[in-house]
Amino acid sequence: MTSRAHLPRKRLGLVVLTIAGTLTALVTSAGAAAPSTPSAASPTVAPLAAPAEPEKMLVIGDSYSSYYGDRHSRYPGWWAMVAFQLGLEPQLDAMGGTGFLSRSSSCEHTRFKSRLDTVRAVAPRILVVEGGRNDWRRCTKDGRVVEATRTEIERAAEGFFDELAEVWDELGRTPDDVLVLTPWGTTKERKGRIIRPIVREAAQRHGFSWVETRPLTLEQAPDGVHPNNDGSRLLSEQVLQSSSLADRFPRA
């Protein structure tokens, strides 16, 4: 028989075991319900896409283009203003005195045809051919400058656009992405009435986009030829108004 003196100890032992078992169960259940906090997972960050480079607008031209700088220069070019309005990156291959036929009064520069390699290399989204003003003259083989005939001007313009059409097709571009304009001032008006239609008709025969521009006044071109800032601004506005560029390249 168990003595009464041992009963409290047994009960105490049962109580201790019960408490210990309860604590073990609590710890175990707590561990199952709330596992130790894992290290914070690194958030998934999508890499930032590199900003898209603006598409290029190449300008082949004469002094109406070459005498002027970018939009932030003292004398910004009409082409720089146009490119800015369209969100395009302008590139320039222009030389004063040159044209479809003319190689300048010194006969040292290149005709437009020699710049087709630039068209291939740049592969622009938009090509602007600005010229014709100087094509009333040509250089002879011995380096003299003489007045050009209508036939010579026509052949030069047609030959240039023939080769340009081939290059443009190689690049997979459409003809209406080539814009052609022949700006003029107040001097040599009679020659302008001959040359401008020649350039327009040759461009349109090849499916290129002719851009009609009004001759600049003496207020816009004080020397009768080259635009001042107001003249360049007017030319840029006429290019945008007389073409579909503003609709095709809307600014955000």
C-alpha positions as CSV (number, residue, x, y, z in Angstrom):
1,M,0.0,0.0,0.0
2,T,1.2,3.4,-0.8
3,S,1.6,5.8,2.1
4,R,-0.2,9.1,2.1
5,A,3.1,10.9,2.5
6,H,4.0,9.9,-1.1
7,L,0.8,11.1,-2.7
8,P,1.6,14.9,-2.8
9,R,4.9,14.1,-4.5
10,K,3.2,12.0,-7.2
11,R,0.6,14.6,-7.7
12,L,3.3,17.3,-7.9
13,G,5.2,15.1,-10.4
14,L,2.1,14.7,-12.5
15,V,1.5,18.4,-12.4
16,V,5.1,19.1,-13.5
17,L,4.9,16.6,-16.3
18,T,1.5,18.0,-17.4
19,I,2.9,21.5,-17.5
20,A,6.0,20.4,-19.4
21,G,3.9,18.4,-21.9
22,T,1.7,21.4,-22.4
23,L,4.6,23.7,-23.0
24,T,6.1,21.2,-25.4
25,A,2.8,21.1,-27.3
26,L,2.6,24.8,-27.4
27,V,6.1,25.2,-28.7
28,T,5.6,22.5,-31.3
29,S,2.2,23.9,-32.4
30,A,3.6,27.5,-32.5
31,G,6.5,26.3,-34.6
32,A,4.1,24.7,-37.1
33,A,1.8,27.6,-37.3
34,A,4.5,30.4,-37.4
35,P,7.8,29.2,-38.8
36,S,10.9,31.3,-38.3
37,T,10.8,34.4,-40.5
38,P,12.8,33.8,-43.6
39,S,15.2,36.4,-44.8
40,A,13.4,39.1,-46.7
41,A,13.1,38.1,-50.4
42,S,14.7,40.5,-52.9
43,P,12.0,42.3,-54.9
44,T,12.0,41.5,-58.6
45,V,13.0,44.7,-60.4
46,A,12.5,44.8,-64.2
47,P,15.5,46.3,-66.0
48,L,14.9,49.8,-67.3
49,A,14.6,49.8,-71.0
50,A,17.2,51.9,-72.8
51,P,15.5,55.0,-74.3
52,A,14.9,54.5,-77.9
53,E,17.2,56.5,-80.2
54,P,15.4,59.1,-82.3
55,E,15.0,58.3,-85.9
56,K,17.2,60.3,-88.3
57,M,16.4,63.0,-90.8
58,L,19.2,63.5,-93.3
59,V,19.5,66.7,-95.3
60,I,21.4,66.9,-98.5
61,G,21.7,70.6,-99.6
62,D,23.5,73.8,-100.4
63,S,24.2,77.0,-98.5
64,Y,20.5,77.3,-97.5
65,S,21.4,74.4,-95.2
66,S,25.1,74.5,-94.7
67,Y,25.4,78.1,-93.5
68,Y,23.3,77.3,-90.4
69,G,23.6,75.4,-87.1
70,D,21.5,73.3,-84.8
71,R,18.6,74.6,-82.8
72,H,20.7,76.1,-80.1
73,S,23.1,78.0,-82.3
74,R,22.9,81.8,-83.0
75,Y,21.6,81.1,-86.5
76,P,19.6,77.8,-86.3
77,G,18.9,76.2,-89.6
78,W,15.4,75.6,-90.9
79,W,16.2,71.9,-91.0
80,A,17.0,72.0,-87.2
81,M,13.7,73.5,-86.5
82,V,11.9,70.9,-88.6
83,A,13.7,68.0,-86.9
84,F,12.9,69.4,-83.5
85,Q,9.2,69.7,-84.2
86,L,9.1,66.1,-85.5
87,G,11.3,64.6,-82.7
88,L,13.9,63.4,-85.3
89,E,17.7,63.6,-85.1
90,P,19.0,65.9,-87.9
91,Q,22.1,65.1,-89.9
92,L,23.5,67.3,-92.6
93,D,25.5,66.8,-95.7
94,A,25.4,70.2,-97.4
95,M,27.9,72.4,-99.2
96,G,27.5,76.0,-100.3
97,G,27.3,76.5,-104.1
98,T,26.5,72.9,-105.0
99,G,23.5,71.3,-106.5
100,F,22.3,68.6,-108.9
101,L,24.7,70.1,-111.5
102,S,26.7,72.8,-109.9
103,R,30.0,72.1,-108.0
104,S,30.2,75.7,-106.7
105,S,31.8,78.8,-108.2
106,S,35.3,77.3,-107.5
107,C,34.4,73.9,-109.0
108,E,36.0,72.2,-106.0
109,H,32.9,70.8,-104.3
110,T,30.8,67.7,-105.1
111,R,27.4,67.5,-106.7
112,F,24.5,65.9,-104.8
113,K,25.1,62.6,-106.6
114,S,28.4,62.2,-104.7
115,R,26.5,62.2,-101.4
116,L,24.5,59.1,-102.1
117,D,27.1,57.2,-100.0
118,T,26.0,59.3,-97.0
119,V,22.4,58.2,-97.7
120,R,23.5,54.5,-97.6
121,A,25.6,55.0,-94.5
122,V,23.0,56.9,-92.5
123,A,19.9,55.1,-93.7
124,P,17.7,57.9,-92.5
125,R,14.0,57.6,-91.8
126,I,13.4,60.8,-93.7
127,L,15.6,62.3,-96.4
128,V,15.3,65.9,-97.4
129,V,16.9,67.1,-100.7
130,E,17.2,70.9,-100.6
131,G,18.7,72.4,-103.7
132,G,18.6,73.6,-107.3
133,R,19.3,77.3,-106.6
134,N,22.9,77.0,-107.9
135,D,22.2,74.9,-111.0
136,W,22.1,77.8,-113.4
137,R,25.8,77.2,-113.7
138,R,28.1,74.2,-114.3
139,C,31.8,73.5,-114.4
140,T,33.7,72.6,-117.5
141,K,36.3,69.9,-117.6
142,D,39.1,72.5,-117.4
143,G,37.5,74.0,-114.2
144,R,35.7,77.0,-115.7
145,V,32.2,78.1,-114.7
146,V,29.7,78.6,-117.5
147,E,26.0,79.0,-117.7
148,A,24.0,75.8,-117.9
149,T,21.4,75.0,-120.4
150,R,17.9,73.7,-119.6
151,T,18.8,70.3,-121.0
152,E,21.9,70.0,-118.8
153,I,19.8,70.9,-115.7
154,E,17.1,68.4,-116.6
155,R,19.7,65.6,-117.2
156,A,21.4,66.3,-113.9
157,A,18.2,66.3,-111.8
158,E,16.9,63.2,-113.5
159,G,20.2,61.4,-113.2
160,F,20.4,62.2,-109.5
161,F,16.8,61.0,-108.7
162,D,17.4,57.9,-110.8
163,E,20.3,56.8,-108.6
164,L,18.6,58.0,-105.4
165,A,15.6,55.8,-106.2
166,E,17.8,52.8,-106.4
167,V,19.6,53.6,-103.1
168,W,16.3,54.3,-101.4
169,D,14.8,51.0,-102.6
170,E,17.9,49.2,-101.3
171,L,17.2,50.6,-97.9
172,G,13.6,49.4,-98.0
173,R,12.2,52.9,-97.7
174,T,9.1,54.3,-99.5
175,P,9.5,57.2,-102.0
176,D,7.2,59.6,-100.0
177,D,9.8,59.6,-97.3
178,V,12.0,61.7,-99.6
179,L,11.2,65.4,-99.5
180,V,12.5,67.7,-102.2
181,L,12.4,71.5,-102.0
182,T,14.1,74.4,-103.9
183,P,14.1,77.5,-101.8
184,W,14.6,80.8,-103.5
185,G,15.2,84.5,-102.7
186,T,14.7,87.6,-104.7
187,T,17.7,87.3,-107.0
188,K,17.8,85.4,-110.3
189,E,14.0,85.1,-110.4
190,R,13.9,84.2,-114.1
191,K,16.2,81.3,-113.5
192,G,14.1,80.2,-110.6
193,R,11.0,80.0,-112.8
194,I,13.0,77.6,-115.0
195,I,14.9,75.5,-112.4
196,R,12.2,75.0,-109.8
197,P,9.7,73.3,-112.1
198,I,12.5,71.1,-113.5
199,V,13.4,69.8,-110.0
200,R,9.7,69.4,-109.0
201,E,8.8,67.4,-112.1
202,A,11.9,65.1,-111.8
203,A,11.2,64.5,-108.1
204,Q,7.5,63.7,-108.7
205,R,8.3,61.4,-111.6
206,H,10.2,59.2,-109.1
207,G,7.4,59.3,-106.5
208,F,9.2,61.7,-104.2
209,S,7.4,64.4,-102.2
210,W,7.7,67.9,-103.5
211,V,7.5,70.6,-100.9
212,E,6.2,73.9,-102.3
213,T,7.9,76.9,-100.7
214,R,7.4,80.6,-101.4
215,P,10.4,82.7,-102.4
216,L,11.9,84.6,-99.5
217,T,11.5,88.4,-99.3
218,L,14.4,90.8,-98.7
219,E,13.2,91.0,-95.1
220,Q,13.6,87.2,-94.8
221,A,16.8,87.0,-97.0
222,P,18.6,90.4,-96.9
223,D,21.2,89.4,-99.4
224,G,18.5,88.1,-101.8
225,V,19.5,84.5,-101.3
226,H,20.3,83.3,-97.8
227,P,17.6,83.4,-95.0
228,N,18.1,85.2,-91.8
229,N,16.5,83.8,-88.6
230,D,13.0,84.9,-89.8
231,G,13.6,83.3,-93.2
232,S,14.8,80.0,-91.7
233,R,11.8,79.9,-89.4
234,L,9.5,80.6,-92.4
235,L,11.1,77.8,-94.4
236,S,10.7,75.4,-91.5
237,E,7.0,76.3,-91.3
238,Q,6.5,75.9,-95.0
239,V,8.1,72.4,-94.9
240,L,5.8,71.3,-92.2
241,Q,2.7,72.9,-93.8
242,S,3.4,71.6,-97.3
243,S,4.2,68.0,-96.3
244,S,2.6,65.3,-94.3
245,L,5.4,65.2,-91.8
246,A,3.6,66.9,-88.9
247,D,0.8,64.3,-89.1
248,R,3.1,61.4,-89.4
249,F,5.4,62.4,-86.6
250,P,3.2,64.1,-84.0
251,R,5.0,65.4,-81.0
252,A,4.0,63.9,-77.7
